[in-house]
Amino acid sequence: MSIRAYSKDEKFEILKVCEAGHYSIIFIFKYYFIYIF
């Protein structure tokens, strides 16, 4: 996901997507931080 300023509607949509893919996002970020550090 690109980082930029989101409107309130976009934030709401993103929150719904994040809620639906909660565990997938945790998985991605877990390996993202492992890759960085």
N, CA, C and O atoms as a CHARMM CRD file, in Angstrom:
* protein
*
  148
    1    1 MET  N      0.85200  -1.19900   0.00000 PROA 1      0.00000
    2    1 MET  CA     0.00000   0.00000   0.00000 PROA 1      0.00000
    3    1 MET  C      0.88500   1.24500   0.00000 PROA 1      0.00000
    4    1 MET  O      1.78900   1.36500   0.82600 PROA 1      0.00000
    5    2 SER  N      0.63300   2.14300  -0.89600 PROA 2      0.00000
    6    2 SER  CA     1.39300   3.38200  -0.92600 PROA 2      0.00000
    7    2 SER  C      0.97800   4.26000   0.24300 PROA 2      0.00000
    8    2 SER  O     -0.16800   4.22700   0.69100 PROA 2      0.00000
    9    3 ILE  N      1.93100   5.04500   0.72700 PROA 3      0.00000
   10    3 ILE  CA     1.65800   5.93100   1.86300 PROA 3      0.00000
   11    3 ILE  C      1.34600   7.32100   1.32900 PROA 3      0.00000
   12    3 ILE  O      2.16800   7.94100   0.65400 PROA 3      0.00000
   13    4 ARG  N      0.14600   7.80100   1.64300 PROA 4      0.00000
   14    4 ARG  CA    -0.24100   9.14700   1.25000 PROA 4      0.00000
   15    4 ARG  C     -1.38600   9.60000   2.14000 PROA 4      0.00000
   16    4 ARG  O     -1.84200   8.85200   3.00500 PROA 4      0.00000
   17    5 ALA  N     -1.84800  10.82100   1.92800 PROA 5      0.00000
   18    5 ALA  CA    -2.97600  11.32600   2.71400 PROA 5      0.00000
   19    5 ALA  C     -4.26700  10.73000   2.17100 PROA 5      0.00000
   20    5 ALA  O     -4.52700  10.78700   0.96900 PROA 5      0.00000
   21    6 TYR  N     -5.06000  10.16800   3.04400 PROA 6      0.00000
   22    6 TYR  CA    -6.32000   9.56500   2.62800 PROA 6      0.00000
   23    6 TYR  C     -7.48600  10.41000   3.10900 PROA 6      0.00000
   24    6 TYR  O     -7.42900  11.03300   4.16900 PROA 6      0.00000
   25    7 SER  N     -8.53300  10.41800   2.31800 PROA 7      0.00000
   26    7 SER  CA    -9.76700  11.05500   2.76800 PROA 7      0.00000
   27    7 SER  C    -10.42800  10.16800   3.81600 PROA 7      0.00000
   28    7 SER  O    -10.03000   9.01700   3.99500 PROA 7      0.00000
   29    8 LYS  N    -11.43300  10.69500   4.50800 PROA 8      0.00000
   30    8 LYS  CA   -12.10300   9.90900   5.54400 PROA 8      0.00000
   31    8 LYS  C    -12.74600   8.66400   4.95000 PROA 8      0.00000
   32    8 LYS  O    -12.69600   7.59500   5.55900 PROA 8      0.00000
   33    9 ASP  N    -13.35100   8.78500   3.76400 PROA 9      0.00000
   34    9 ASP  CA   -13.98500   7.62600   3.12800 PROA 9      0.00000
   35    9 ASP  C    -12.93800   6.56900   2.78200 PROA 9      0.00000
   36    9 ASP  O    -13.17200   5.37300   2.95700 PROA 9      0.00000
   37   10 GLU  N    -11.78200   7.01700   2.29100 PROA 10     0.00000
   38   10 GLU  CA   -10.72600   6.07400   1.95100 PROA 10     0.00000
   39   10 GLU  C    -10.20600   5.38200   3.20600 PROA 10     0.00000
   40   10 GLU  O     -9.93600   4.18100   3.19700 PROA 10     0.00000
   41   11 LYS  N    -10.06900   6.15000   4.28300 PROA 11     0.00000
   42   11 LYS  CA    -9.61700   5.54100   5.53700 PROA 11     0.00000
   43   11 LYS  C    -10.59100   4.47400   5.98900 PROA 11     0.00000
   44   11 LYS  O    -10.18300   3.40500   6.44300 PROA 11     0.00000
   45   12 PHE  N    -11.88900   4.76300   5.86700 PROA 12     0.00000
   46   12 PHE  CA   -12.91000   3.79900   6.27700 PROA 12     0.00000
   47   12 PHE  C    -12.80700   2.52800   5.44300 PROA 12     0.00000
   48   12 PHE  O    -12.89500   1.42400   5.98000 PROA 12     0.00000
   49   13 GLU  N    -12.62300   2.67700   4.14400 PROA 13     0.00000
   50   13 GLU  CA   -12.48500   1.50900   3.27000 PROA 13     0.00000
   51   13 GLU  C    -11.24200   0.71300   3.64700 PROA 13     0.00000
   52   13 GLU  O    -11.27800  -0.51600   3.69900 PROA 13     0.00000
   53   14 ILE  N    -10.14300   1.41500   3.91000 PROA 14     0.00000
   54   14 ILE  CA    -8.89800   0.74100   4.28400 PROA 14     0.00000
   55   14 ILE  C     -9.07800  -0.00900   5.59800 PROA 14     0.00000
   56   14 ILE  O     -8.59200  -1.13000   5.74800 PROA 14     0.00000
   57   15 LEU  N     -9.78200   0.61500   6.56000 PROA 15     0.00000
   58   15 LEU  CA   -10.02200  -0.05200   7.84100 PROA 15     0.00000
   59   15 LEU  C    -10.81800  -1.33300   7.64300 PROA 15     0.00000
   60   15 LEU  O    -10.54500  -2.34000   8.29600 PROA 15     0.00000
   61   16 LYS  N    -11.80900  -1.30400   6.73900 PROA 16     0.00000
   62   16 LYS  CA   -12.60200  -2.50900   6.48500 PROA 16     0.00000
   63   16 LYS  C    -11.72300  -3.59700   5.87100 PROA 16     0.00000
   64   16 LYS  O    -11.82500  -4.76700   6.24000 PROA 16     0.00000
   65   17 VAL  N    -10.86800  -3.20800   4.94000 PROA 17     0.00000
   66   17 VAL  CA    -9.97200  -4.17700   4.30700 PROA 17     0.00000
   67   17 VAL  C     -9.00000  -4.74100   5.33500 PROA 17     0.00000
   68   17 VAL  O     -8.73900  -5.94400   5.35700 PROA 17     0.00000
   69   18 CYS  N     -8.46300  -3.86400   6.19100 PROA 18     0.00000
   70   18 CYS  CA    -7.51200  -4.30400   7.20600 PROA 18     0.00000
   71   18 CYS  C     -8.18300  -5.24100   8.19700 PROA 18     0.00000
   72   18 CYS  O     -7.57800  -6.21600   8.64300 PROA 18     0.00000
   73   19 GLU  N     -9.42800  -4.94800   8.54000 PROA 19     0.00000
   74   19 GLU  CA   -10.15300  -5.81500   9.47100 PROA 19     0.00000
   75   19 GLU  C    -10.36200  -7.19200   8.85400 PROA 19     0.00000
   76   19 GLU  O    -10.22900  -8.21200   9.53100 PROA 19     0.00000
   77   20 ALA  N    -10.68800  -7.21300   7.57400 PROA 20     0.00000
   78   20 ALA  CA   -10.93400  -8.47600   6.88500 PROA 20     0.00000
   79   20 ALA  C     -9.64000  -9.27400   6.73600 PROA 20     0.00000
   80   20 ALA  O     -9.65000 -10.50000   6.84400 PROA 20     0.00000
   81   21 GLY  N     -8.52500  -8.58000   6.48700 PROA 21     0.00000
   82   21 GLY  CA    -7.24100  -9.25500   6.27800 PROA 21     0.00000
   83   21 GLY  C     -6.30100  -9.07700   7.45100 PROA 21     0.00000
   84   21 GLY  O     -5.08600  -8.97400   7.27900 PROA 21     0.00000
   85   22 HSD  N     -6.87700  -9.04000   8.65900 PROA 22     0.00000
   86   22 HSD  CA    -6.11300  -8.72900   9.87200 PROA 22     0.00000
   87   22 HSD  C     -4.88600  -9.61900  10.00100 PROA 22     0.00000
   88   22 HSD  O     -3.77100  -9.12700  10.17500 PROA 22     0.00000
   89   23 TYR  N     -5.09300 -10.93800   9.91400 PROA 23     0.00000
   90   23 TYR  CA    -3.98600 -11.85600  10.14100 PROA 23     0.00000
   91   23 TYR  C     -2.99200 -11.81300   8.98700 PROA 23     0.00000
   92   23 TYR  O     -1.79200 -11.99000   9.19500 PROA 23     0.00000
   93   24 SER  N     -3.48400 -11.58000   7.77700 PROA 24     0.00000
   94   24 SER  CA    -2.58600 -11.47200   6.63000 PROA 24     0.00000
   95   24 SER  C     -1.66200 -10.28100   6.79000 PROA 24     0.00000
   96   24 SER  O     -0.47400 -10.35600   6.47600 PROA 24     0.00000
   97   25 ILE  N     -2.22300  -9.16500   7.28800 PROA 25     0.00000
   98   25 ILE  CA    -1.42600  -7.95600   7.46400 PROA 25     0.00000
   99   25 ILE  C     -0.37900  -8.17000   8.55000 PROA 25     0.00000
  100   25 ILE  O      0.76600  -7.74400   8.40000 PROA 25     0.00000
  101   26 ILE  N     -0.76700  -8.83200   9.65000 PROA 26     0.00000
  102   26 ILE  CA     0.20100  -9.12200  10.70700 PROA 26     0.00000
  103   26 ILE  C      1.32600  -9.98000  10.14400 PROA 26     0.00000
  104   26 ILE  O      2.49700  -9.74700  10.44200 PROA 26     0.00000
  105   27 PHE  N      0.97300 -10.97100   9.33000 PROA 27     0.00000
  106   27 PHE  CA     1.96300 -11.86200   8.72400 PROA 27     0.00000
  107   27 PHE  C      2.93200 -11.06600   7.85500 PROA 27     0.00000
  108   27 PHE  O      4.14700 -11.25000   7.93500 PROA 27     0.00000
  109   28 ILE  N      2.38100 -10.17900   7.02000 PROA 28     0.00000
  110   28 ILE  CA     3.20400  -9.38100   6.11200 PROA 28     0.00000
  111   28 ILE  C      4.14800  -8.47600   6.89500 PROA 28     0.00000
  112   28 ILE  O      5.34000  -8.40500   6.59800 PROA 28     0.00000
  113   29 PHE  N      3.60200  -7.77700   7.90900 PROA 29     0.00000
  114   29 PHE  CA     4.44100  -6.84500   8.65400 PROA 29     0.00000
  115   29 PHE  C      5.47600  -7.57800   9.49500 PROA 29     0.00000
  116   29 PHE  O      6.58600  -7.08100   9.68700 PROA 29     0.00000
  117   30 LYS  N      5.11900  -8.76500  10.00000 PROA 30     0.00000
  118   30 LYS  CA     6.07600  -9.54800  10.77600 PROA 30     0.00000
  119   30 LYS  C      7.31200  -9.82000   9.93100 PROA 30     0.00000
  120   30 LYS  O      8.43600  -9.61100  10.38500 PROA 30     0.00000
  121   31 TYR  N      7.10400 -10.28800   8.70100 PROA 31     0.00000
  122   31 TYR  CA     8.24000 -10.60400   7.84900 PROA 31     0.00000
  123   31 TYR  C      8.87300  -9.34500   7.27500 PROA 31     0.00000
  124   31 TYR  O     10.05600  -9.34700   6.93400 PROA 31     0.00000
  125   32 TYR  N      8.10000  -8.27100   7.16400 PROA 32     0.00000
  126   32 TYR  CA     8.63300  -6.99100   6.71400 PROA 32     0.00000
  127   32 TYR  C      9.67700  -6.49000   7.70100 PROA 32     0.00000
  128   32 TYR  O     10.75400  -6.04300   7.30700 PROA 32     0.00000
  129   33 PHE  N      9.34600  -6.57000   9.00300 PROA 33     0.00000
  130   33 PHE  CA    10.28300  -6.08900  10.01500 PROA 33     0.00000
  131   33 PHE  C     11.45600  -7.04600  10.18100 PROA 33     0.00000
  132   33 PHE  O     12.57500  -6.61000  10.45100 PROA 33     0.00000
  133   34 ILE  N     11.21400  -8.34400  10.02100 PROA 34     0.00000
  134   34 ILE  CA    12.32100  -9.30100  10.06100 PROA 34     0.00000
  135   34 ILE  C     13.28900  -8.98700   8.92200 PROA 34     0.00000
  136   34 ILE  O     14.50400  -9.06100   9.10200 PROA 34     0.00000
  137   35 TYR  N     12.75500  -8.64000   7.75800 PROA 35     0.00000
  138   35 TYR  CA    13.59700  -8.32000   6.60700 PROA 35     0.00000
  139   35 TYR  C     14.42900  -7.07400   6.87000 PROA 35     0.00000
  140   35 TYR  O     15.59900  -7.01600   6.49300 PROA 35     0.00000
  141   36 ILE  N     13.82700  -6.06600   7.52200 PROA 36     0.00000
  142   36 ILE  CA    14.53700  -4.81600   7.79400 PROA 36     0.00000
  143   36 ILE  C     15.62700  -5.02900   8.83900 PROA 36     0.00000
  144   36 ILE  O     16.76500  -4.59400   8.66400 PROA 36     0.00000
  145   37 PHE  N     15.26100  -5.70800   9.93100 PROA 37     0.00000
  146   37 PHE  CA    16.21200  -5.84300  11.03500 PROA 37     0.00000
  147   37 PHE  C     16.92900  -7.18900  10.99700 PROA 37     0.00000
  148   37 PHE  O     17.76600  -7.46700  11.85600 PROA 37     0.00000
